[in-house]
Amino acid sequence: MKVASAFVVLASVAAVWSTSVLLPLYVYPDPGKWDPVYNAISGSSATKFVVVINPSSGPGGDTPADHYADAVTKLKGYENVLTIGYVRTNYTNIPLDQTTQDISSYAAWPTSAQPSGIFFDEVTADTDSAATSYMSSAAAAAHSAFPSSTVVFNPGAVEDSTYFDYADLIVGYEDFWSKYDPSNTPSTLGNAAKSAIIVKEVPAGADIGVAIATAKADGIGAVYFSSDSDYQVLSLLEQVAEGVGSSD
C-alpha cells in the first residue's frame, strides 16, 4: 500500500476525474467483512474508488470504535481511495445544525481515519430558496471542515443544475436494474462528469460490463452496481472495479 497523498489533489479537481467507483460501504467491518473491498482496491490499482463510510447512518459520534477506525485507516492507505463520510439530510427535514454537527463529528475523528469529504444522502430536488440555502450551507460546512474536500449529493434522481455549483458529484440515478437500460446512459443526466449512477438489485448473470462501458464512454463521473438494495452485499464489487478500470 502507498499513502494516499496524491488523492488529495485529485479530490480538489473532482470535475475532471475519469470514471470512478462510488462505493456505498454500508457493511460494518466485522472480521473479514471488508476483505472484498481491500481485495478489489488492491487488484484494480488504476481504478479510483470513492468510498462512502457510514458507521451508524452517520458518524455515530466524535470518536469511532477502534476497529472501525482501524478499518478506515487501512482503506486510506491505498493511493487510489478517497473516503467520504455519510450524512443523511432527509430532504432538508433534518435541522441544518444537526447536519453540520455530523460533519463536525467526522472532522473530529483521528486524522488517520478522518474522511476527505461528505456524502449527503436523501438530498432534496427542490429548488426553492429554503432548499438551496440548506444544501449550499451544508456543502460549505463540509468544504470548511475538510481541506480540499469532495462533496457528493445523492438525490437519487436528476438534480437541478443549480446544485452542481455546490457539489463535486451528484448521484443522478439510483434505481433498480429492472428499470435500467445498460446500453444507454440516462439521457436526463446533466453534467456527465459530475454525475454518478448507482444501480441496485442486479440479478445474477446480468451483463454489467455493457452498462459500465456505456457510462465510461459517456463520461459519467462515477458508477456502482449492487446485487442488493441495501448495499450489504459486495459480490459485484470486483467486477465493477475491473470494468471501470479496463481500457475497453
Secondary structure, DSSP 8 states (H G I E B T S, - for coil): ---TTHHHHHHHTGGG---EEEEEE-S---TTTTHHHHHHHHH-TTS-EEEEE-SSSS--SSS--HHHHHHHHHHHTSTTEEEEEEEE-TTTTS-HHHHHHHHHHHHTS-TTT--SEEEEES-----SHHHHHHHHHHHHHHHHHSTT-EEEEE-SS---GGGGGT-SEEEEEEEEGGG--TTS--TT--SGGGEEEEEE---TT--HHHHHHHHHHTT-SEEEE-SSSSS---TTHHHHHHHHH---
